Amino acid sequence: MKEIKIFSFKQQPGPYETWSLCSELIMDGKRTGKYVPGFVIGAQYAYKDLYLIVTSWDCPYEESQEFILLAKDLTVLCKKHIGHIYSTVILESHEAVAEDQVLFHCNNDVDILVTAKSGLLHSSPPFFTTKKVKRELLSVT
């Protein structure tokens, strides 16, 4: 996957407590009329004719991440929510590790490996999978 920087969110009006849980996607500085969950975009990648964006709500102590796979026309193909109430999942960093994979490093030594596929069969819809991977601490002696 290739990291990109083409998406942003349209700022929502009013106080934070009144905002809709979905924000309008801005692509290359232009409004799209497409809405996805979240207030903050933490990462964005392109793979073939797909986009993967990771969003959050900027909510201290209860932060979670939303992994969203978009078609070229910005239709949401699938999404995966990572996090629980009273449990924080903070995206710390990320890196492409294969043509169709990105490794997301989160707090609490948890990594999330996301694999995007454009379908094995011509009629198969695109999908993606996530896998939590516990980080191993290595000691060097």
Salt bridges, closest charged atoms under 4 A:
GLU3 OE2 - LYS5 NZ 3.81
GLU24 OE1 - ARG31 NH2 2.83
GLU66 OE1 - HIS81 ND1 2.93
GLU95 OE2 - HIS105 NE2 2.65
ASP100 OD2 - LYS117 NZ 2.97
ASP109 OD1 - ARG135 NH1 3.56
ASP111 OD1 - HIS105 ND1 2.91
ASP111 OD1 - ARG135 NE 2.74
